[in-house]
Amino acid sequence: MTDNERMLAGLLDASHGLTLEQMPRLVREQAAHAGLGNALIYLADLQGDVLRAVTGRGLDAGADACGHDAAELPIEGTLAGQSFTGLEPVHEAGRWWVPLLNGSERIGVLRIDSDQTPEQTAPLLQRLASLVTLLLLSVEPQSDSFARLTRRQPMTVAAELQWNLMPPRALINTQVTLSAALEPAYQVAGDAFDYALADHTVHLEIFDAMGHDVAAGLTANLAVAACRNARRQNLGLAATGAFVERVLIEQLGPEPYCTALLLDLDTTTGQLTWINHGHHPPVVIRDGAWSGLLSCPPAHPLGTDLGIEATLCREQLRPGDRLVLYTDGITEARDPRGEEFGLERFMDFIMTHNAEGLPIPETLRRLVRSVLDYQNGQLQDDATVVFMEWRGLDPASPDSGMP
């Protein structure tokens, strides 16, 4: 067994029953077998502002647990932040920063010292970072320490509901890239999104519940749970919408409601089908330009029982097309003079950063910062945005027709 294999095997062998508190020492010791020194894990906070060291001794230990290293690093203006935002390893003077990626979802960075050549080091570090990410994700569900590290302020009960409901904020495979942002991170209540894969279909939904309190959070949670239940029974979009409405009325009565978009994307053909329950229509970005809004006659918001039949709408996507779904907290954000952020400003921001070739998660992080700055850091409503790009048919797919 080579030193590199010994390092990876040692991490895998110790993974069963591992806790977050045990990870810093384990990674540091196993990395040393491959000649990699001073390994240190940093996790990004919920809003993507800072990176916090995983010391194994909690936040109260602070810098003492990190020795001479910073316990917290800003994402803006640091090499660690450059790696995090660019999704690529960064090195200088023998020190490496490698993003910890779950697909395209960024959870932090790994710091490593190595005197080997970049050609020798980069592939090994990326494999090590991938394994460390998997280990972190395996311990996260049962670790309050993980949550404490990634939060910089107290979270409301409504927000606790939402974050425990939501899927990962990013997904990437050979056919689809999906990324989402949700603010205000610590007070979010009525907004929610969901997605899932089934065979060659991507199911995607966005919800905006009435209100901004625990009741709104309960409405959104119930809507997502009912939608998942209907999807897993393989109901169609219209039947799923009707099922969600019935559950909302049966469980919560006639008052609470939510707007929603329910979409299905066939990844083998690019055929998009969707229904609109009183929500803002999706935006299409095609060939790097704003192509317009997807028009579909809206049915009533879910839970209002107004009897407006949902219309099933269709659109043929082209490879590289991006859909943008959003809630009104994005476009209706107001500056101190009362001027709305607006759809045009929203799309101008997206187009500018799209042209820069930034990764979608980074574009969304900067968008949220821009909307927050527009309202002096205090959003008046939940603001959610979801990107989905159809990358085209996977050449390795048996449906591609390619040998």
Helices and strands as residue ranges (DSSP letters): H 3-13, G 20-22, H 23-33, E 37-44, E 50-53, G 59-66, E 72-74, H 79-86, E 90-92, E 95-102, E 105-113, H 118-139, G 140-142, H 144-150, H 157-165, E 170-172, E 176-183, E 191-198, E 201-209, H 214-232, H 237-252, E 258-266, E 271-277, E 283-286, E 289-293, E 313-316, E 322-326, H 328-331, H 342-355, H 360-374, E 383-390
